[in-house]
């Protein structure tokens, strides 16, 4: 929200941004504490990754959006 809103001309909402960051942090902590254990299961409980695991990785990687310089 804090990166994309200004790019598309939307006003920043600090309260919404703080709430979104809290939800994101909680969700990532759950993923990390359960599924990212060294010998833990993947999303479907399997010992091998599935398409769902790959999809989750793609979604998480999209959170690394960086603000690009404007030309």
KOLBAVO-909498 format. One record per atom (N, C-alpha, C): residue in three letters; x, y, z. Coordinates in steps of 0.02 Angstrom, whole numbers, padded with zeros to 5 digits, always signed. Layout:
ALAXYZ ...
% end
This chain:
UNK+00041-00060+00000 UNK+00000+00000+00000 UNK+00043+00063+00000 UNK+00095+00063+00040 UNK+00136+00124+00045 UNK+00178+00135-00018 UNK+00190+00083-00057 UNK+00229+00090-00118 UNK+00184+00100-00178 UNK+00132+00059-00183 UNK+00090+00061-00244 UNK+00039+00117-00244 UNK+00012+00136-00187 UNK-00039+00188-00185 UNK-00016+00253-00218 UNK+00043+00279-00199 UNK+00065+00342-00232 UNK+00075+00335-00307 UNK+00096+00276-00329 UNK+00109+00266-00400 UNK+00045+00271-00440 UNK-00010+00245-00411 UNK-00074+00247-00447 UNK-00117+00307-00428 UNK-00088+00353-00389 UNK-00123+00415-00372 UNK-00171+00411-00314 UNK-00166+00360-00272 UNK-00209+00354-00214 UNK-00176+00386-00153 UNK-00216+00415-00109 UNK-00187+00444-00048 UNK-00164+00390+00000 UNK-00112+00404+00038 UNK-00088+00357+00088 UNK-00134+00357+00149 UNK-00146+00297+00176 UNK-00187+00290+00236 UNK-00143+00256+00288 UNK-00110+00295+00331 UNK-00063+00266+00380 UNK-00094+00213+00425 UNK-00158+00222+00443 UNK-00191+00173+00486 UNK-00199+00106+00449 UNK-00220+00108+00387 UNK-00228+00047+00347 UNK-00160+00014+00335 UNK-00109+00054+00323 UNK-00042+00027+00312 UNK-00018-00010+00374 UNK-00026+00021+00432 UNK-00005-00011+00495 UNK-00043-00075+00507 UNK-00108-00076+00494 UNK-00148-00136+00504 UNK-00126-00191+00455 UNK-00115-00173+00392 UNK-00092-00222+00342 UNK-00025-00252+00361 UNK+00021-00210+00386 UNK+00086-00234+00407 UNK+00081-00283+00465 UNK+00035-00269+00511 UNK+00024-00314+00568 UNK-00002-00382+00545 UNK-00052-00382+00501 UNK-00080-00444+00475 UNK-00027-00483+00436 UNK+00011-00448+00395 UNK+00064-00481+00356 UNK+00116-00512+00402 UNK+00138-00475+00452 UNK+00188-00500+00498 UNK+00164-00563+00535 UNK+00102-00561+00558 UNK+00073-00619+00593 UNK+00069-00679+00547 UNK+00047-00668+00485 UNK+00041-00723+00437 UNK+00109-00753+00421 UNK+00159-00710+00410 UNK+00226-00736+00394 UNK+00257-00773+00453 UNK+00242-00751+00514 UNK+00267-00786+00574 UNK+00237-00856+00578 UNK+00172-00863+00561 UNK+00140-00929+00562 UNK+00171-00975+00510 UNK+00182-00948+00451 UNK+00213-00988+00398 UNK+00283-01010+00419 UNK+00321-00963+00446 UNK+00390-00977+00465 UNK+00393-01027+00523 UNK+00349-01021+00572 UNK+00353-01064+00631 UNK+00329-01135+00617 UNK+00287-01145+00567 UNK+00262-01212+00553 UNK+00294-01244+00491 UNK+00287-01211+00434 UNK+00308-01242+00372 UNK+00381-01233+00355 UNK+00414-01185+00384 UNK+00484-01174+00367 UNK+00532-01204+00417 UNK+00510-01253+00454 UNK+00554-01290+00499 UNK+00601-01332+00456 UNK+00659-01348+00482 UNK+00709-01384+00442 UNK+00682-01449+00413 UNK+00648-01489+00453 UNK+00620-01552+00429 UNK+00544-01552+00430 UNK+00515-01493+00427 UNK+00442-01486+00430 UNK+00409-01504+00364 UNK+00343-01513+00366 UNK+00307-01530+00305 UNK+00298-01469+00261 UNK+00282-01482+00198 UNK+00263-01429+00153 UNK+00189-01413+00165 UNK+00159-01369+00126 UNK+00091-01346+00139 UNK+00040-01402+00146 UNK+00044-01452+00104 UNK-00005-01506+00105 UNK+00016-01564+00149 UNK+00067-01554+00190 UNK+00088-01606+00236 UNK+00136-01656+00205 UNK+00155-01646+00144 UNK+00199-01692+00108 UNK+00272-01675+00123 UNK+00316-01723+00108 UNK+00387-01710+00116 UNK+00418-01683+00052 UNK+00375-01672+00000 UNK+00398-01643-00062 UNK+00355-01582-00078 UNK+00383-01531-00109 UNK+00344-01471-00125 UNK+00291-01485-00178 UNK+00236-01449-00173 UNK+00182-01454-00222 UNK+00175-01388-00259 UNK+00128-01385-00304 UNK+00115-01323-00341 UNK+00092-01269-00293 UNK+00057-01289-00239 UNK+00035-01240-00189 UNK+00095-01207-00154 UNK+00146-01248-00140 UNK+00207-01220-00109 UNK+00241-01170-00155 UNK+00245-01186-00218 UNK+00275-01141-00267 UNK+00234-01077-00274 UNK+00168-01084-00272 UNK+00124-01026-00276 UNK+00135-00981-00215 UNK+00141-01010-00156 UNK+00153-00971-00096 UNK+00218-00932-00101 UNK+00270-00964-00126 UNK+00334-00930-00135 UNK+00327-00870-00182 UNK+00291-00880-00236 UNK+00280-00824-00284 UNK+00243-00766-00251 UNK+00192-00782-00212 UNK+00154-00729-00178 UNK+00198-00691-00128 UNK+00239-00727-00090 UNK+00282-00695-00041 UNK+00335-00652-00076 UNK+00362-00678-00131 UNK+00413-00640-00167 UNK+00385-00575-00196 UNK+00320-00574-00212 UNK+00290-00512-00238 UNK+00289-00457-00185 UNK+00295-00476-00122 UNK+00295-00426-00069 UNK+00360-00386-00068 UNK+00408-00407-00107 UNK+00472-00372-00111 UNK+00470-00316-00163 UNK+00411-00292-00178 UNK+00404-00237-00226 UNK+00445-00178-00201 UNK+00485-00153-00244 UNK+00526-00094-00226 UNK+00503-00035-00267 UNK+00505+00022-00237 UNK+00485+00082-00274 UNK+00538+00097-00327 UNK+00515+00102-00388 UNK+00560+00116-00443 UNK+00566+00191-00452 UNK+00624+00214-00474 UNK+00631+00286-00486 UNK+00585+00309-00542 UNK+00559+00369-00535 UNK+00516+00396-00588 UNK+00559+00434-00638 UNK+00542+00427-00700 UNK+00579+00460-00753 UNK+00541+00519-00781 
% end
